[in-house]
Each structure stands twice: as structure tokens, then as C-alpha cells.
Amino acid sequence: MRDRRRIVGGMLVLTVLGFLLLMPPLVHLFNHDGRIGGVPQIVVYLFVVWGGLIVGIMTLTRWLEPDPAGTHDEDES
């Protein structure tokens, strides 16, 4: 499997990228009267970014190995 730190770093990059892509200045670039398949461009942009983030997270989590035994707290009393 891949190095855990690289995958976690990729998740951080994906989070920051998603945050930046959903900020109003970038979103308003797609706020035009044009339509794609009868749907306003801004709605298509938001759903494409949202779907891309979901696919990216799914891909990264499939490569992420479970925590090694003994490094997380389970059933501590």
C-alpha cells in the first residue's frame, strides 16, 4: 500500500482545494445566463465540484490502510 502520510497529505490538499473552489469569487465566475442542458451554469459547476470531491475522497480512502493495532483507543475503561 501507499505511504500513509502521503495519502493524508493528499486529503488535506483535496480539502483546501474544495474550500477554494467553493468560495464565492470562483463560484461567481460561473454565474451567467447560459444553461447546460437546461440547468444554470452555476448549478452544474457546484455539482461537478461536489462530485469531484466525493470521487477524490473515495479514491484516497481506498488506498488508506487501517490504523495499526494499538494506535487507536477502543473500549478503554
C-alpha positions in Angstrom: 0.0 0.0 0.0 1.0 3.6 -0.3 2.6 5.7 2.3 0.0 6.8 4.9 1.5 10.3 5.3 1.2 11.0 1.5 -2.4 9.9 1.5 -3.3 12.1 4.5 -1.4 15.0 2.8 -3.5 14.4 -0.3 -6.7 14.5 1.8 -5.5 17.9 3.2 -4.8 19.2 -0.3 -8.2 18.0 -1.5 -9.9 19.7 1.4 -8.1 23.0 0.7 -8.8 22.7 -3.0 -12.5 22.0 -2.3 -12.7 25.0 0.0 -11.1 27.3 -2.6 -13.3 26.0 -5.4 -16.5 26.7 -3.4 -15.5 30.2 -2.4 -17.8 32.9 -3.8 -15.2 34.6 -6.1 -14.7 31.4 -8.1 -18.3 30.3 -7.9 -19.4 33.7 -9.3 -17.3 33.1 -12.4 -19.9 30.6 -13.5 -22.9 32.8 -12.6 -24.0 33.6 -16.2 -27.3 33.4 -18.0 -26.1 30.4 -20.0 -27.5 27.0 -19.5 -26.1 23.5 -19.9 -28.9 21.0 -20.7 -31.4 23.5 -19.3 -29.6 23.8 -16.0 -27.8 27.1 -15.0 -24.0 27.0 -15.3 -23.5 27.8 -11.6 -25.5 24.7 -10.5 -23.6 22.5 -12.9 -20.3 23.9 -11.6 -21.3 23.3 -7.9 -22.4 19.7 -8.6 -19.3 18.9 -10.7 -17.0 20.2 -7.9 -19.0 18.4 -5.2 -18.9 15.1 -7.2 -15.2 15.5 -7.9 -14.5 15.9 -4.2 -16.5 12.8 -3.4 -14.7 10.8 -6.1 -11.3 12.1 -4.8 -12.1 11.2 -1.2 -13.3 7.7 -2.2 -10.1 7.1 -4.1 -7.9 8.3 -1.3 -9.7 6.3 1.3 -9.5 3.1 -0.7 -5.7 3.5 -0.6 -5.6 4.3 3.1 -4.7 1.3 5.3 -6.5 0.9 8.6 -4.7 2.2 11.7 -2.1 -0.3 13.0 -3.2 -2.3 16.1 -2.7 -0.5 19.4 -2.6 3.1 18.0 -6.2 4.0 18.5 -8.4 3.9 21.6 -11.1 1.3 21.6 -13.1 0.1 24.6 -10.9 1.9 27.1 -12.4 1.9 30.6 
